[in-house]
C-alpha cells in the first residue's frame, strides 16, 4: 500500500495539470479563433481616436469684393470642466494664472460665467502667444483639464462696419438644434446667431472633416490612420456697398454729434440726439445697399462668447442699447415723411386733384370739435394758397390736416381707411421681409384695430372709438402710428419705381472660394402696387420742389449740391415723441426721372428733419453719385418739416 501511494498522488497531479493545460489551451483557442475578429475590432477601436476638424466658415464680401468677414487663427486656452472636480478647479487656475499673466479671480469669473457652454471647454484666455502655448504643453501634468489649442475665429477687416447687419456666431443652442434637426448640426457646433451669419449659416458653415489617429495605451499618438479634409464654407456676396455703408455710419454719428450742440425748440434744452438709423435701398433690384444703426458695437466681442459684463454693456439703455438694430427694430412715428401717403390717398380717391388749393394761414381748426381743436404749422408759418405739390414742398400741416378731416367726413363715399389702405400697399406697418432676424412689424392704426385693442385690454386702451381728430393726426404721420426706418425706405422705393414692392435682399450671390458661382439670389417681389402715373408724378414733383423751390424744407440742407446733375426728391419729417424730444427724419429718392436709390435717415431726439436728418442723407447721396465728398456733415439752418 505504501508503494502505491506516491504513484496515486502523481497520477492525480498529472490529471490536475493536464486539466489546467486543457482549459488554458481551450481558452486560447476560443480567444484566438472563435472571437479573434471581434477582439481585433475592439482593439482597433480602443487604439484609434477620431478627431473632428472644423471647417472654416466662408467669407462675407460686399458687392465690390471687399472682405467684410473673414477667419483668423487664435490661440485659445480653455478649461475642460468635465475633467476636474469642483474643488480642483481653483488650484489649477492658481497655477495657470502666472503662465497667462492674468489674475486668478479673472479666470474664476470667466470659468463661472453663466453664459459659458455646458458642453465645450470654457475659454478663459484668447489670442495668447505661441510661447505661452509651448509653456502650457510643457507643464501639462501640472495643469489637468487645461486645453490649449489654435482655432479659427471670425475676423472683421473693416472693424465695426455693418456690425448690426453682419451679425455674429456662437455655440448652437438647444432651440436651434431642435429647429435644425436632421441637417447635420451637433451640440457644440458654432453657428450663425444673428444677421447675415444666421441668415446664410448653411452656406457659410461648410462641412467638418475628420482625422483618425492611432494611439498607444497611454493615449500617445502613434500615426495618422485616415483623414477626411474639411470642406470650407461658401462665400456670400452681399448687396452692401462698403463705402456707402461707411459714409452712412459716419454721417449718422457726425450728424448726431453736431445736433447735440443745438437746442430743442420746445424748451430750449440741449438736444439729446443719442441714436438713429440710416437705410439705403436699390429701388430697381430690391436690395439693401447700406443699413446703419447708432450706437454700434464691435462684433469681435462675440468670438469667445459674451461675458455677463459684455452682455450688459450691449443692452444698456443708458448707452442707447448698442445691440439694438434701429434700422429694422426701431419704431417711430414717421411725421411728415408720411405725407406722400396722405397725398396719394386724396388723389386716388378723387378727394382732390393736382389743381386743388387751400389757403394756408398757419393754423387749422377741426370742424365740430370742442377743446384742443386748433392745430398749427411748425413755428406758426403761413404759406398762403398751396396745392398738393407746394404743400409737400413746404410741408404745410394745414393742407394735410384738411385732407385728414375731409377723408373722414366723406368716409361713406371714400371709405374710412383710405390712408391706411395706401400705407398697407406700400408695406408700412408690416415687416419688409429683410433677411435679418428680429425685424419688428410696427402698426398703422385703423378704426378696427383701435376697437379690437380696446376690447382686448380696456385698461391699456381706454378709448375704442375712432374720431375725426385721429384722422387729422394720422394725415401728418402722428398718433398711434409706429414704423421702422426700413419700412419708410421700402415704401418710398415702391413709389419711386412705379409700384413694384420688394422684400429687400441682403445678398447678390453665393460663391465658392475660387469665385465660381454656386447660386444667384434673385429679387423677391412681394407684389405690384397700383400707383397711377398721375399720382406718382405729382408726389415726386412735390418732393423734388422741397429741395429746389424757395421755401422748400430741404433747400438749406442741399444748398450747393449738384441737383442739376443728380436730382434728388425728398421729404423732411419732424415727429413728436413725448416725453422725449422730437425725432428728425428724411426720406428721398434719386436720381429723379430714373430713380435707383432710396435713402432714409432717422435721428432720435435730434430736432427738425430739415436741419439734422437731411444733411446726413446729403452726405450719402454725395457718395452714391460720386459728385460730392464732404469731410463731415454740416447741419442746416432753419427749422421746419
Helices and strands as residue ranges (DSSP letters): H 2-29, I 30-34, H 36-47, E 48-53, E 60-61, E 67-79, G 81-83, H 86-100, H 104-111, E 122-125, H 130-138, G 140-142, E 146-155, H 163-166, E 169-171, H 174-179, E 190-192, H 195-199, H 201-204, E 209-215, E 221-228, E 235-238, H 242-259, E 275-282, E 287-294, G 299-302, H 308-314, G 317-319, H 326-329, G 335-338, H 339-348, E 357-360, E 363-365, E 374-376, G 378-380, E 384-387, H 388-394, H 397-409, H 411-414, H 418-426, H 447-456, H 468-475, H 485-496, E 500-503, E 507-511, E 517-520, E 524-528, H 533-548, E 568-577, E 580-590, E 597-604, I 609-613, H 614-625
